[in-house]
Amino acid sequence: MKENNDKQELCRCKWCNLKNIKYLEYHDKEWGIPQYDDDRLFELLILESFQAGLSWECVLNKRDNFRKAFDQFDLEIICNYDEKKVQELMEDRGIIRNRQKIYAAVNNAKIFFLIKKEYGSFSNYIWHFTDFKIVYEIGQTSSELSDRISQDLKSRGMKFVGTTIIYAYLQAIGVIYSHDEECFLYQGN
């Protein structure tokens, strides 16, 4: 119990709900850490697309349910989802049941797969936009970088990948490092 109290006493980014252990763990051990594993990049891209119009905390609280419902975010399985599976997902109370977002997840999986094929990995694709360097910026919800990536993903046919969602995604996967200056994890460039 002492460890949880210590974690809550540390100064964190303003958006982090200190009363939600899942949020604390996500903030402290995942958000902003550079990700290069395509499986993780895929999971976070799909989860970010479900955030549209909602809070990240809402999605994060359902993350385990999403993993179960979406076959542990196995790209090949999701690429082959059919109408029956979409209906099954629509009936799953443990996830966000939005038909457009579910269809987008299946569609985006197929495009993610094609990008992997084109670039050798999705990691190579997403990191090439910054020449494989981390961008340090705070207090923004979009940028020229998220605009470019959003536009490119949309041109490939992805859905729910607007500039704000992509900016949040880039922060989550560590391409953009955005911990607040007051946060115990803050690192200047």
C-alpha positions as CSV (number, residue, x, y, z in Angstrom):
1,M,0.0,0.0,0.0
2,K,2.9,2.3,0.7
3,E,4.0,2.1,-3.0
4,N,0.6,3.3,-4.2
5,N,0.7,6.2,-1.8
6,D,4.2,7.1,-3.0
7,K,3.0,6.9,-6.6
8,Q,0.1,9.2,-5.9
9,E,2.4,11.8,-4.2
10,L,4.7,12.2,-7.2
11,C,3.9,15.2,-9.4
12,R,2.5,14.0,-12.7
13,C,1.1,15.5,-15.9
14,K,-2.1,17.5,-15.4
15,W,-4.2,15.0,-17.4
16,C,-3.4,12.0,-15.2
17,N,-6.2,11.1,-12.8
18,L,-4.4,10.3,-9.6
19,K,-7.4,8.3,-8.3
20,N,-7.2,5.7,-11.1
21,I,-4.5,3.1,-10.6
22,K,-4.7,2.1,-14.3
23,Y,-4.1,5.7,-15.3
24,L,-1.2,6.0,-12.9
25,E,0.4,2.9,-14.3
26,Y,-0.2,3.9,-17.9
27,H,1.3,7.4,-17.3
28,D,4.3,6.1,-15.3
29,K,5.2,3.0,-17.3
30,E,4.0,3.4,-20.8
31,W,2.9,6.9,-22.1
32,G,5.7,8.7,-23.9
33,I,8.1,5.7,-23.9
34,P,9.3,5.1,-27.5
35,Q,7.6,2.1,-29.0
36,Y,9.0,0.2,-31.9
37,D,7.1,-3.1,-31.6
38,D,4.4,-3.3,-34.3
39,D,2.0,-5.3,-32.1
40,R,2.1,-2.5,-29.5
41,L,1.9,0.2,-32.2
42,F,-1.2,-1.5,-33.7
43,E,-2.9,-1.9,-30.3
44,L,-2.4,1.7,-29.4
45,L,-3.5,3.0,-32.8
46,I,-6.8,1.0,-32.6
47,L,-7.4,2.1,-29.0
48,E,-6.7,5.8,-29.9
49,S,-9.3,5.5,-32.7
50,F,-11.9,4.4,-30.2
51,Q,-11.1,7.5,-28.1
52,A,-12.6,9.8,-30.7
53,G,-15.2,11.9,-28.9
54,L,-14.4,10.2,-25.5
55,S,-11.7,10.4,-22.9
56,W,-8.5,8.3,-23.0
57,E,-9.4,7.3,-19.4
58,C,-12.6,5.7,-20.7
59,V,-10.7,3.7,-23.3
60,L,-7.9,2.8,-20.8
61,N,-10.4,1.5,-18.3
62,K,-11.8,-0.9,-21.0
63,R,-8.4,-1.9,-22.4
64,D,-8.4,-5.5,-21.0
65,N,-11.9,-6.0,-22.4
66,F,-10.7,-4.6,-25.8
67,R,-7.8,-7.0,-25.8
68,K,-10.1,-10.0,-25.2
69,A,-12.8,-8.8,-27.6
70,F,-10.2,-8.0,-30.4
71,D,-8.2,-11.3,-30.1
72,Q,-5.3,-9.7,-28.2
73,F,-5.0,-7.2,-31.2
74,D,-3.7,-10.0,-33.5
75,L,-3.4,-8.1,-36.8
76,E,-4.0,-11.0,-39.1
77,I,-7.1,-12.2,-37.2
78,I,-8.6,-8.7,-37.2
79,C,-7.9,-8.3,-40.9
80,N,-10.2,-11.2,-41.4
81,Y,-13.1,-10.1,-39.2
82,D,-16.5,-10.6,-40.9
83,E,-19.9,-9.2,-40.3
84,K,-20.6,-11.9,-37.7
85,K,-17.6,-10.8,-35.7
86,V,-18.6,-7.1,-36.0
87,Q,-22.0,-8.0,-34.6
88,E,-20.4,-9.9,-31.8
89,L,-18.3,-6.8,-30.9
90,M,-21.4,-4.6,-31.1
91,E,-23.0,-6.8,-28.4
92,D,-19.9,-6.8,-26.1
93,R,-20.7,-4.5,-23.2
94,G,-17.1,-4.4,-22.1
95,I,-15.9,-2.3,-25.0
96,I,-17.1,0.9,-26.8
97,R,-19.8,-0.3,-29.0
98,N,-19.7,2.1,-31.9
99,R,-20.3,0.4,-35.3
100,Q,-18.3,3.0,-37.2
101,K,-15.3,2.6,-34.9
102,I,-15.4,-1.2,-35.1
103,Y,-15.6,-1.1,-38.9
104,A,-12.7,1.4,-38.8
105,A,-10.6,-1.0,-36.7
106,V,-11.0,-3.8,-39.2
107,N,-10.4,-1.4,-42.1
108,N,-7.4,0.2,-40.4
109,A,-5.9,-3.3,-39.6
110,K,-5.8,-4.0,-43.3
111,I,-4.1,-0.8,-44.1
112,F,-1.7,-1.2,-41.2
113,F,-0.8,-4.6,-42.7
114,L,-0.1,-3.0,-46.1
115,I,2.0,-0.3,-44.5
116,K,4.1,-3.0,-42.8
117,K,4.6,-4.7,-46.1
118,E,5.6,-1.5,-47.8
119,Y,8.0,-0.2,-45.1
120,G,9.2,-3.5,-43.6
121,S,7.4,-2.6,-40.4
122,F,4.9,0.0,-39.2
123,S,7.5,1.2,-36.8
124,N,9.7,2.2,-39.8
125,Y,6.8,4.0,-41.3
126,I,5.7,6.0,-38.2
127,W,9.3,6.9,-37.1
128,H,10.5,7.9,-40.6
129,F,8.4,11.1,-40.3
130,T,10.9,12.4,-37.7
131,D,14.0,10.7,-39.1
132,F,13.7,8.3,-36.2
133,K,14.1,11.1,-33.6
134,I,11.9,12.0,-30.7
135,V,10.1,15.4,-30.9
136,Y,9.9,17.3,-27.6
137,E,6.9,19.6,-27.2
138,I,4.3,20.3,-24.5
139,G,0.9,21.7,-24.4
140,Q,-0.3,21.0,-27.9
141,T,-3.1,18.8,-29.3
142,S,-1.9,18.8,-32.9
143,S,1.1,19.9,-35.0
144,E,2.4,20.0,-38.5
145,L,3.8,16.5,-37.9
146,S,0.4,15.1,-36.8
147,D,-1.2,16.9,-39.7
148,R,1.2,15.2,-42.2
149,I,0.8,11.7,-40.7
150,S,-3.0,12.1,-40.4
151,Q,-3.2,13.2,-44.1
152,D,-1.0,10.3,-45.2
153,L,-3.0,7.7,-43.3
154,K,-6.3,9.1,-44.6
155,S,-5.0,9.0,-48.1
156,R,-4.3,5.3,-47.6
157,G,-7.9,4.9,-46.5
158,M,-7.7,4.8,-42.7
159,K,-10.6,6.2,-40.6
160,F,-10.7,7.9,-37.2
161,V,-7.1,9.2,-37.7
162,G,-7.6,12.9,-37.6
163,T,-4.7,15.1,-36.5
164,T,-5.8,15.3,-32.8
165,I,-6.1,11.5,-32.6
166,I,-2.7,11.1,-34.3
167,Y,-1.1,13.6,-32.1
168,A,-2.3,11.7,-29.0
169,Y,-1.1,8.5,-30.6
170,L,2.4,10.0,-31.3
171,Q,2.5,11.1,-27.6
172,A,1.5,7.7,-26.4
173,I,4.1,5.9,-28.5
174,G,6.9,8.3,-27.6
175,V,7.4,9.9,-31.0
176,I,6.4,13.1,-29.3
177,Y,7.6,13.5,-25.8
178,S,5.1,15.7,-23.9
179,H,5.5,15.1,-20.1
180,D,4.7,18.4,-18.3
181,E,7.7,20.3,-16.9
182,E,6.3,19.7,-13.4
183,C,6.0,15.9,-14.0
184,F,8.6,13.7,-12.3
185,L,9.1,12.0,-15.7
186,Y,9.9,15.3,-17.5
187,Q,13.1,15.2,-19.6
188,G,14.0,18.3,-21.7
189,N,15.6,17.7,-25.0
